[in-house]
Amino acid sequence: MPAIPAATLGQLAALGTAFCWAFSALAFAAAGRRMGVLPLNLIRLAMALGFLALATWALRGLPLPVDATPRAWGWLAVSGLIGFVFGDLCLFQAYVLIGPRIASLMMSFAPLLTALIGWLVLGETLTGRDALGVALTVAGISWAVLERREPADGVPHDPRSRAAGLALGFCGALGQAGGLVLSKLGMGSYDPIAATEVRVIAAIAGYALLLAVVRGWPRVAVAARDRRGLGFAATGAFFGPFLGVSLSLFAVRHTVAGVAASIMALQPVLIIPLVVILHRERVGVGGVAGALVAVAGVALLFL
């Protein structure tokens, strides 16, 4: 049986990342309604660090990334601050201001931004077929998310809030793209799970400092006593910062960052059948058509 090419393994890991992030989005949405954005982000990353430490202890014999080089620590720490702190805070606030549908649409800019940053920073290039696959995937995601039928979400309707939400959604995509490219720059041949640990440790430090500045630690103490919220947070932490992000780093190590990001951006499409099953939401024809276009784009990337 012929060996699977490394690029294909990277693309499969990116697809696995999209599935993980779809599950984690639902879990974090439920947890965020109970805990609040800042406490949730710190708690989910602390839980993820526990999962990561157990995994690296079992796989590498080292619970913490003590063997990472100073260069890896530097780039991966900056990646964690940009992706987990800047990017995720912007995205979560965009959910509040413009709702999850439009915020998810704004996140579909991430593949294009990743490809652009990968070209500027890493010198990566996309083939014509890769570029077409990226374009189809982004177009399909945009179509599917825009056509999704959601109940009224109570978001503000004034132009300033909408403009701020759109800007924050774009910044969330920029944070995800920048964090992904810097991860590839700092990781090199280092273990993806241990590299994720470095990113998470840096992000925990960033959130701890931010909570101290805004005097938000009492809210963390209250959130830590919410057992149901902790259950949602633990589920999201397992599928998001632990398994999903580890798969994303494996993906960018073995394939072009822009291609990996395009496949990962299927998350808002993959979440549609989940909300149909779990939340009994109705999806329009456009949502299904957009999903098919996005899947066609991903298939093109795999050829």
Sequence and secondary structure as in RCSB ss.txt:
>XXXX:A:sequence
MPAIPAATLGQLAALGTAFCWAFSALAFAAAGRRMGVLPLNLIRLAMALGFLALATWALRGLPLPVDATPRAWGW
LAVSGLIGFVFGDLCLFQAYVLIGPRIASLMMSFAPLLTALIGWLVLGETLTGRDALGVALTVAGISWAVLERRE
PADGVPHDPRSRAAGLALGFCGALGQAGGLVLSKLGMGSYDPIAATEVRVIAAIAGYALLLAVVRGWPRVAVAAR
DRRGLGFAATGAFFGPFLGVSLSLFAVRHTVAGVAASIMALQPVLIIPLVVILHRERVGVGGVAGALVAVAGVAL
LFL
>XXXX:A:secstr
     HHHHHHHHHHHHHHHHHHHHHHHHHHHHHH HHHHHHHHHHHHHHHHHHHHHHHHS SS TT  HHHHHH
HHHHHIIIIIIIHHHHHHHHHHHHHHHHHHHHTTHHHHHHHHIIIII     HHHHHHHHHHHHHHHHHHHHB  
       SHHHHHHHHHHHHHHHHHHHHHHHHHHHHHTTS HHHHHHHHHHHHHHHHHHHHHHTT HHHHHHHTT
 HHHHHHHHHHHIIIIIIIHHHHHHHHHHS HHHHHHHHTTHHHHHHHHHHHHH   B HHHHHHHHHHHHHHHH
HH 
